[in-house]
Amino acid sequence: MSVGFIGAGQLACALARGFTAAGILSAHKIIASSPEMDLPTVSALRKMGVNLTRSNKETVRHSDVLFLAVKPHIIPFILDEIGADVQARHIVVSCAAGVTISSVEKKLMAFQPAPKVIRCMTNTPVVVREGATVYATGTHALVEDGQLLEQLMSSVGFCTEVEEDLIDAVTGLSGSGPAYGAAKMLLDSEQHPGQLKDNVCSPGGATIHALHFLESGGFRSLLINAVEASCIRTRELQSMADQEKISPAALKKTLLDRVKLESPTVTTLTPTSSGKLLTRSPVPGGKKD
């Protein structure tokens, strides 16, 4: 079995490192494609011994399990590019937030009648084999296809099958969760906690949308809102991907420039010298007065 990654970013790097550390795959059985070869993650993959290429089509030709590890808005363009190269043997695994199984199947069915598609949501603690992964199988994916993916992902943490309509909620909790703090990664990594957080923050993505809420007020009071915001953002990404309104060139500008969230009002209780509790609201932007 060989594994390919369309995209050589943080997710591909984390999974490749996890798979090789678990001993389930040798580095030479992994290939990743990226248009940019000077990325830190590409350098890390190269040091692992992973095969690298600029050609997405080459990645497809040399893989059996194909992970789509790119931003949600790029998925339709990638599928148009590689669709003719996807064969019956391929298991196409979409890791993009908000991209539905049906949207991937629709694209690929222009090239073959029964593409095997699985939607997956995982997180970066797979790098230390402490990941949390859920997946849902598509119309044409066989039981053994799901079992093969589960075997791969179970080697790097917890993995279970769910109904597809539950994946958005998982995205908001475990998918974005490492940004809130992951003790195992912190202990095993030489990176600063802030860097670990940034590793799961894509510009305009679900996680950074959630973190905006956290930084607008107190952590305790905003945690539920953050998970909800990430879930809502996932559904927005799904809608945008389905409509194919955004070109790859537009991805370089963060969507947060256009999504200005109003800081929610959080009421806190402050004790006075008399023992009474007074209510106060934080200054907009989360700054203390």
N, C-alpha and C positions, 0 to 999 in steps of 0.2 A: 504493500500500500504506500502511495505517495500523497503528500499534502501540498497544496498550492495556496498562496495568499495573493489575491489581487489587492495591492496596497501593502506597503512595508512600514507602517507606522507603529504606534504604541501597542495596539492590539496584536498585530502580527508578531511583533517582537516578543511580547509577553507569552503568547501561545507557543511560539517556537521554542523559547527558553524553557517553558514548562514541559512541553512534550519531550524534549531531549533530556531534561533533568529527571523526568519520570522513567526514562528508558523505553518509552513506547514507540519512539521514532528516532532514527539516526538523522543527524543534520543533513546528510547528503540526500535524504529522502524528502526534503522540504525545499520548495522553491517559492520565491516571492518576487513580485514585480513592482517597480516604482519608476515614474518618469524622472525622479530626482535621485541621484546616486550619492549626494553629499549630505544626506540627512543623518543625524546621530543614530537613529534606529537602524538605518541601512548599514552603517558601520558596525553596529552591535551584531546584526544578523551575519554580516560577513565574518566577524571574529568567531562566531559560533560554527561556521562552516556551511551555512545555508547557501543554496544556489540563488543567485540574484540576476535579474534581467530587467530591461526597460520595456519588454514586450509582454503585454497581458495575454496575447495569444499563445506565446511560448509557455507561459505559466499553465494555461489550460491544457496544452498538449502533454505536459509532463506531470500531470496530477490526476488523482482519482477522486479525492475529496477536495473541493475547491471552496475556500473561504472568501467571501466578498467582504473585505475588511477596509472599506472606504466610507467616506461621508455619505449620508443618505441621498443627497441631491445628485451625486455622481452615479449612483446605481443604474438609472435608466440608460445613461450613455455607455457605461461599461457593458451592459447586457447587449446593447446594439452592436458593440464592437466584437464581443466574444461569442455571441449566440451561435454563429455558424460552426464554431469549433467545439461546442459542448456536445459530447457524445452520450450514448445510452449508459456508459459506465460511470459517468460523473455524478457525484452527489454535490449539488450546489448549495452551500450554506451561507445564508445572508445574515450578517452580524450587525447590519445597519439599523439604528433605532427608527421605528415607525414604518419601515418598509415591509409591506404585507407579502405573504406567500403568493396570493393571487396576482399581485402586480408583477412579481418576478416570473411566475409561470406564464402569464400573458405575453411577456416579452419573449421568453424562450420558445414558446409554442409557435412563434413565427418561423422557427427554424427546425423544430422537431416536435412530434405529437405528444410525447409524454416525458417532459423533463422532471428529474427527481430533485425537488427543492425542499430544504429545511430552513426554518427561521430559528435563529439562535440568539440568546442574549446572555453574555457572560461578563466578566469584569477582570481588571488587571491583577488581582491577587492570584490568578492562575500562574503567575511567574514564580510564586513560592508554593505552588500546589495547594492553595487555599481558596480557590475560586468558587463562585456560585453561578451555576449555569442552568438555564431552562431552555427547552426547545419545543417546537411544534413541527410536525411533518406535513408535507404538502399532499396534494391529490394523488400524485403518481409515485411518491416515495414509498418504498417497501418497508415492512417491519424491520428487516435486517439492516436497512439503511439507517434507521433511527438508532438501532442497537450499536452500529459501528460508530456513529457520532457520540453516543453516550459512553462507549468504551474509551474514546479519545478524551472526552471532556472529563470523565470520572478520574482519569489519571492525573488531573491537575486540580482536583477539588470535588465539590458536590455537583451532581448533575441529575436532572429529572425532566421527564416529559410533562407538558401542560397543554391546555387548550390555548390556541393562539390569542384569544381575546384577553388572556391574563398577562401576556408578555409586556404590555405597556406599563402595567403596575410594577412589574419586576424591574423594568428599565428605570423607573423612578426611585426604586429602593436599592436593590443590589447592584444594578448596572452603574448607577451614579454614586452609590454608597462609598466606594473607596476614597472618594474625595473628602468625605467627612472624617476619615481616619481609619486605618486598618493596622491593628497592632502587629500582626505577623509580618506584614511588609515593612513596617517601621523597624522592627527588630532585625530582620534579615537583610535589609537594603542599606547601602551606604549613602543613599540620597536623603536630602532634607525633606521633612514632612510636607513642606510647601510644594516641592517638586513632585512628590508622589500625588498630591492633589492635582497639580497642573497636568499630569500625565493622562488624566481621564477627562480633561476639559477641552472639548473641541470648540472653536469659535462658533458662536450661534447655536451650539448644541444643547442637549437636554441637561447635562450636568452643570454647565456654566450658568444656565438659566436658573437652576436650583440654587446654586451658590450665591447668585445675586440676592435671592431672598434671605439667605443666611447672613449676608454682610449688611443687610438693610436693618437688622435689629438683633435681638438676643437669640442665641442658638436654640435654647429650649422651646421658646414660644413659636419659632419659625420652622421647626423640623418637619412638622406635618405639612405645612404649606409648601415647603421645598419639595417634598416627595410628590405632592399633587402637581406642583408647577412643572416638574420634570415629566410627569405622565402626560400632562396637557401638551407640553412642547413636543413630546414624541408623536402625538396624534397630529399636531400641526405639520411636523416633518413628513408624516405619512401623506397628508393632503398635498403638500408642496411637491413631493416626489411623484405622486400619482399624476399631478397636472404637468410635471416636467417644465416648470416655468423658470427654473434657475439653471444657468449655464455654468460649466466648471470655472470659467473666468470670474464669475461673480462670487465664488466661494471665498476668495481671498479677503473680502471685506466682511467683517463680522456682522452678523445680523443684530447683535445687541445695539449697534448704532441706531437701528430703526425700532428696536423694542425697548422703550423706556418705561420700565415698570414703576408704578407709584409705590413708594415705601409704605408698607402696611403699618397701621397704628397698633402699637403694642403697649398695653397698660401694665405697669409694674407697681408693686406695693413697697413703700418706703416707710420704715418705722421712725417715729418722732421721739423726742426726749420724754414726752408724756406717755409713750407706749402706744399711741394711736397710729394707725396706718394711713398714710396719705398716698393717693394715686398720682402717678406722673407718666407722661408719654415721652418717648425718646425723640431727640431732634432728628428731622428727616435726614436719611443717609446713614443713620446708626451711630452718629457721633454723640459723645456725652456732653452734657451742658456743664 
